[in-house]
Amino acid sequence: MTVADTAPAKAAPSRWRPVWEEFSESPGAVIALVVCIILLLAAVFGPWLAPQNPYDLTEISFFDSRLPPLSTTPEGNFYLLGTDNQGRDMFSAMLYGLRTSLFVGVAAGVLAIAVGVSLGLTAAYAGGAFDALMMRLVDFMLGFPTILVALMMLAILGQGTEKVILALVVVQWAYFARAVRATGLSERNKEYVEAARSLGLGHARIIFGHLAPNCMPPVIVIGTMQIASAISAEATLSFLGLGLPITEPSLGLLISNGFNVMLAGLYWISVFPGLLLLVLIFAINIVGDRLREVLNPRNAR
């Protein structure tokens, strides 16, 4: 008997490595994830981090308007990123705007996931006429540009946070329904579904208790992309004056406020919120793209 014969056999490598292990192989994705976490924390704790409430008239001074970055007033007020044409501290306004933009994007994404997953799984499980009707509706919704449908809805509904979220849910649910329906078609005839049926479980319990957990990987990937898309769409709508009212801060409104005075040299009023919006959307898209690679079964080693 040789030494090789007595040596313990090495464990066979697992086919699926942990998601984080594969995700962390991309330094850019890890950096983007850290940026997303930092921006999320900044949005959550924005009211405590901001030097002032930029939407409280008792805390702002019109005499401090249009101050450039790193300005200090005779009263001792320091403005890291300057002030806008209404005297609001840009750093504080950006924290509040980031908070609103993230809330709209996440809320619209979560509601769109709930609606799209429910309809997509039901269509895949039921099949027949309901499946055909639902897919024709999905094709119809996806045949129009997202921003165009949102513009038409807000032109009818008017401004407001809840109305923007509703418009974004209407234009986004179809993406989730189509993806989940495709996955559900391959899962509905598997043994665990047949076993659940033989046990007499209800249709709702089979759909949401058994089918849904096995169809979530594409939802996670599409969800990150659609959150970034919702943030971008809200900024566009607010910039055009059809999104949030001026009393509710958002990054799109901040960019719009400084657009008309940019040629006068007041670049910071639009540039800084625009850069923050760009970094936010770029980081979310990088994380979502990496999740797409990691959760794709065809890329599994």
N, C-alpha and C positions, 0 to 999 in steps of 0.2 A: 504494500500500500504506500503510495507516494504522498508527499505533502499536499500536492494539488488535490488528491482524492479526499483528504481529511479537512481541507479548507471549506468553510461554510459558503454555500452558494449565494451569490449576489441576488438581491431582489430585482425582479424584472422592472424596468422603468414604467411608470404609470403612463397611460395613453393621454390622460388629461392632467396637465399641471395646474396648480392653483391659478385662479384668474389674476390675482395681484402679481404673482411671479412673472407671468407673461406680460402683464401690463407694464411692469417696471423695467422691462427690457428696453423700452423706448424712453430715453432721458427727456426728450421733448414733451412726451405725454405726461410724465411725472411732474415736470415744471408747470405744464398747463393745469394739471390737477391742483397743485399747490396754489397757483394763481386763483383758480376758481374758489378754493376754500377761503383764501384771504379776502377776496371780494365778497363772498357770502357772509363772512364774519363782520366785515366792515358795514355791510348792509343791515345786518341784524342789530349791531350795536351802534349804528349811525347816530341816533339821537344822543347817545352818551359821548361819542367821539367828536361830534361836531362842535366847534366853538360857539355857534349860535344856531337858533332856529331860523332859517332864512325865510320862512313863511309866517313868522310872527312879527307883525308891524311894530311891536314895542321893542324889538331887539335889533332892528336895522336902522341905518341912518342914510337918508338920501344924500347927505353931504359927503358921504364916503363912496359915492358911486364912481364907477369906471376907474378904479385904482388899479395899477399894474401889479403883477405878482411881486411878492416880498415887500409890500408896502406897509409902512407904520404911520399911523395918524398921530397928531399931537396929543390925543387923549390916551395913547398907549395901545390902541387896537392894532394887532398885527394880522395881515391878510397874506397867507402863504401863496395862494393862487390868484390873488387880486379880488376885485369885486365886479359885479355886473352893472348894467345901466340903472338898476334900481337900488344899488347899495348893498346887495346881498353878498355875503362871503361865498366865493366860488367853491372853496373846499367843502363847506357845510352844505351848499346846494347840491354838489355832486354826490355827497353821501346820501342825502335824502332822495335824489333822483335815482341813484343806484338801487336804493331800497324799493322804490316804486316799480322800477323797470323789472327787477328780479321777481317781485311779487306777481306782476302781471304775467311774465313769462312762465313761471312755475305753476301758477294757478291755471292758466290756459292749458299748459301741457298736461297737468294731472287730470283735469276735466276731460280733455280730448282723449286721453288714454282710457279713462273710465267708459266713455261713450263708444269709442272705436273698438276697444277690446270686447265689450259686451256684445255689440252688434256683429263683429267679425267672428267671434267664437260661436254665437248662436247660428249665424249663417252656415258656418262650416259643419256644425253638429246636425242642424236640421236638414240642410241640403234642399233639393227640390226647388219649388217656386220661390220660397223665401230667399234662398241663396242667390238665385238668378236675379230677383228683384233688387236685393241689397247690392250686388255687384254692379248692376246697371246704375244705381244711385251713386256708388263710389266712383265709377267711371265718369259720371256726369259732374260730380264735385271736383274731381281732379282735372277735368278738362278746362277749368277756368283758372287764371292766375290768382294766387292767394291774395295779393294786395288789392286786386280789383274787386273781388268779392267783399273783402273787409271794408273797402271804401264805400261800396254800395250800401252795405248794412248800416254803417255809421252815419251815412248821409240820411238814412231814414230814422235810426234810433236816436241820434244825437251823441253828445260827448258824455264821458263818464267811465270810471274804471270798470264797473261791472259790464257796461256795454261793450267796451273794448275786449274784455275777456270772452264775452259771449260771441262776438264776431270772430275771434281767433279760434275758439272751439269749433265753430261751424266750418271753418276752412281747413282745420287740421285733423278732425276725427277720422276722415277717410283714409289717411296714410296708415293709421294704426289698424283700421278695420281690414284693409287689404293685406297687410303683412301678417296679421294674426289669423285671418281666414286661410291664407296659404299654408301656414304651419298647422293649423287645426285640421285641415283636410288630410294631412299625413299622420295625424295622431288619433283621429276619431275611430279608426278601425283596429287599433292596437289592442293587445291582450288586456291591459289594465282597464281600458274603457269597456271592453266586453265583459270583464269580470264585474265592474261596477253595475252594468246593466243587469247582469244575471242575479246580482244581490238585491235588485229592486230599488236602487237609489233613484231619486228624482232627477229630472233632466237638469234643473238648475244646479243641483249639487255636483253632478257629473261635469257640467260645463265649467263652473267656477272653482270646484274643489279638486278636479283631476286634470281637465284639459288646460285650464289657465296656467298653472305652475309650469307646465312643459312648453308653453308658448311664449314665455316672458323674455328670453334673450333678444329676439328682434325688437321687442317693445322697448327694452332698455336702450338699445342703440338708437332707434328712431326717436325715442323720447328726448334724449340729449340734443339731437339735431333740431327737433321741433321747438325745444325751449329756446335755443339760440335764434331760431327763425321767428318765434313769437316776440322775443325782445327786439329784434331788428324791425319787425312789422309794426310793433307799437311805437318805436322811435320814429319810423317813417310817417305813421298816421298822425302822431303828435306834432311832428315837424310841419306837416301840411295843414295843421289846425283842426283835424277831425278826430283826434284821439282824446287825450286827457285834457281837462280844462286847466287854465293857468293857475288855479288854486291847488292843484295836485301835481307835485313835482315829478318830472321824469327826465331822463337824459335827452330824449328827443326834444322836449320843450326847452331845455337849456341850450341845446344847439340852435334851435330856432330863434331864441331870444337874442343871440349874438350874431346871427347871420347878417342882419341888415347893417350892423355897425362894423363888420369885419374890415371893409375897405377903408374905414376911418382909422385903422391901426389897432383896434380893440380885439385883437385876435384871440386872446385868452378866454373870452366869454364863450366862444364856440369850439375852439380847438381842444381845450382840456376835457370837456364832456365828450367830444367826439373821440378823442384818444381812449378815454375810459370805456366807451361803448365798443370801440374796435377791439380793445384788449379782451373785454368780457366775451364777446361773440367768438373771437378767434380762439380763446382758451377752451370754451365749451365745445367748439367744433373739433379741436384737436383731441380732446378727451373722448368725444363720441366716435371719432374716426378710429381711434385706438381700440375702443371697446368693440367696434365692428370687426376688427381684425382678430381680437382675442376670442370673442364669442362665436365666431363663424366656425361651424364644425369642420368645414373643408380645410381650415388652416390648422386643425389640431394635429399635434405630433404624437 
